[in-house]
Amino acid sequence: MNTAFRIIFLPLFLFGVPAAHSATTALESLPGLNGDLPADRAMSNAEDAPLNLNARTAERAPDRAAAIEPTGFQLIDSLEFRFLPGVWLPRVKGNTRLNPGGDRITYEDQLSLDDREATFLPELSVRKDAMWELRFQGYEFSTSGSGTFDDSRSFGQVTLNPGDTFRAELDFTSFMAELRIGTWNLLEAVDAERNVTADGRHKTDLRLWPTFGVRTAHVRQTIERVGGERERARGDWVFPYLGLHMQFDHRPDGAVPLLELMTLEAGVAIGPSINGNGYLWQVHAGLSWHVTDNLGILFGYRLVELERARDGDFKFDGGLQGVFVAGSLRF
């Protein structure tokens, strides 16, 4: 180890940059290191040096920049966003009642609230390294019905008898946030060389994702006897839940025209209410067909069911279910 190396780098290692700077200043003041060597010795040193320090630094600079520059974007590059702007066609099924001893009134048979209603249902997911995924969803469902009642029932201060004309409305708003963890790769044992596309991605991938999430549910129920009483009730619940999601991805790698990626997915989850009685269970399924890596379409099914959900005197035992169609945007 030569003297210059010891003088400069030993203080840097032991005491940091200030000590190294002082050592460099002192080194530059030494004879022969500040450009005052005799000509013959200077020429000899120039001939013996295999490569000028400045030249080596210039050569290494591009490599160092190339190694450092991408790190600022590593997090963004490892994220995949998927947006599903879709239309859900659900209808409500179940029953409701008001007051502890109130009568049970069914949505399909007695209140005529079982029509399918087109409902905007956007979903956004953010995935990292095919291992972690955050998913968000929300909708606002509304339906109404009217007719002639064919039985005797009461809902709060409203009493309906056979032949009474009634109107009914139901609003069901919900928001969801969910974390998925791609724990089990069921095709990990597949031959790695055969299961890779020309651009280095998996042709086939099958994973099971444990899910942890929370869903809020806000239900507003109105029943009116035309020309008489009108009663409104509401319930608000929060449901943490656990579930399991399965996803199968296949890239034909040019073998199928107009198919870049096909995805088959399904999942189920269940959880209790933390601010009332009852529990939630939900189901989703879908088939996505991507004509490009970024653009596709999804056909699926969604179900959100509240079982024995009670908030005060209001009880809601029902849910929404129906087909779901959406564009699939991946970026």
C-alpha positions, 0 to 999 in steps of 0.5 A: 500500500503506497504512502498516498493511499495511506494518507488519504484513505486511512483518515477517511475510514477512521474519522470520515470526510473532514479528516480525509480532506485535511489529509489530502491538503497536507498531501498536496503540500508534499514535494513531488505531489504538487507538480514540482517533481523534476522533469525526469522523475515526472516523466518516469512516473508518467510512463510507469502509470498504467492508467491516469486516475482521471481517465479511470474516473471518467470511464467508471462514471457512466457505469456508476450512473447506470447502476444508480439511476434506476433505483429511484424508479424501482418501486414504481417499476415493480407496481402494476395498476389495474382499473375496472370501470364496470357496471353491476346488474344486481337485485336485492333479495332478503327481508327487513323488519323494524322494532324488536317485535316487528313483522318480517317483510320480504323484498321480492314478494311483498315490496316488489324491490327485486328489479335489476338496477344498473349500478356503477361499480369501479374497482382499483387494485395495486399489485407489487411483485405478484406478491402483494395487492391492495384492492378498493371498491365502492358502489351506491345501489338504489331501487324502488317499487310500488303496488298493492299489498296482499298481506297484513304487516307493520314496519314501525308506524306504518301498518299495511293491510291487504289492498293497501297501496304502498311505495318502497325505496331501498338504498345500499351504499358500500365501500371496501378496502382489501389486502391480498397476499400471493402466498401459494404459487401452485405452478412453481414446480412447472419447468421454468424454461417452458413456462416463460414467454419470449419477453421473459414473463410467465406463460401460466401462473396460478396463485392462492391469495389469503385476503384481509379486508374491511367493508362498510355497509349503509342501508336506508329503507323507506316504506310508505302507505300511500295517503297515510304513514311513512317510515324511514329506517337506517343501518350502518355497519363495518365488517372486517373479514378474511377470505381466499382469492384464486387467480389463474393467468395465462399468456398464449405468447402469440398462439391465440389471435387477439389474446395477450392475457387471459385471467380467471379469478374467484374468491370468497370472504366472511366476517362479523360486524364490529358495531352491531349484530350480524355478519357479512359474506361476499363472493366474486368471480370473473374472466378477463380477456386482454387483447393487449397487455393493457386493455381488455374486458371482464365478465363476472359476478358479484355478491354482497350479503348481510346476514342478520344485520341489526342496527338498533331496531332496524334489521336487514337480512339480505344482499345484492347479487348479479352479473358484472361487466367491466373494462380492464385497464392495466398499467 
